[in-house]
Amino acid sequence: MNYQKELDRLLGGIPAGKNSLLLHCCCAPCSSYCLEYLREYFRITVFFFNPNITEQAEYDKRAAEEKRLIALYNEQAQSGNFDGMHSTGAAQRIEIIEGRYCPQDFFEMARGYEQCREGGERCLRCYEQRLRETAKTAAHGKFDFFTTTLSISPLKNAEALNEIGGRLAEEYGVPFLHSDFKKKNGYKRSIELSARFGLYRQDYCGCVYSKAERERKKAECRKQI
Ligand code: SF4
């Protein structure tokens, strides 16, 4: 399925600003484009739920940066000054819910899958853990839709994310917004926006295994020089 086309079709058929969206966000850089794009259509509440981030200090840094970005976007919406942003002026205020930080739940979920490479089975389980909590929170809060920023990363499997989202939508009774945010130059735009707002961009996904994989790759590169 072309998830971007699916999203375009849906966005073309709903009145701007009427529907609420619970948007799972993994970090500020990935949120930057998704929020710029989706705030034109939805009343967004960001759901920052990321038990995959192993270190408390790293978690705090990413959570603080997410809040800083939202405050910046809310200033724009309040002042009506969208200079340099892709906006029709319809963008609305964004709210945030910070989920429970529970890295022990992540480690329980990842048990037996520690050796998987990034993108493998451990990651699929990690997507589901985060999306399940998002769907549950969306149902509880009576949101019209839920989705995640995760598909913006070239390292994330959009097909798997959309399959999981669709399955959880049926289970919790809240529609999943199908998407592949890396399309339409979404990833490139997230880099531009991150530079513009000086956002902290981590160079690994979040868990201790992705950090080790990053270190391994760096060491291999050093050897080749
Ligand atoms: S690499 Fe990223 S997606 Fe995969 S398990 Fe670790 S934190 Fe989750």
Residues whose N, C-alpha, C, O or C-beta is under 5 A from the ligand:
A	BS01	SF4	N52 E118 R122 C123 C126 C205 G206 C207 S210
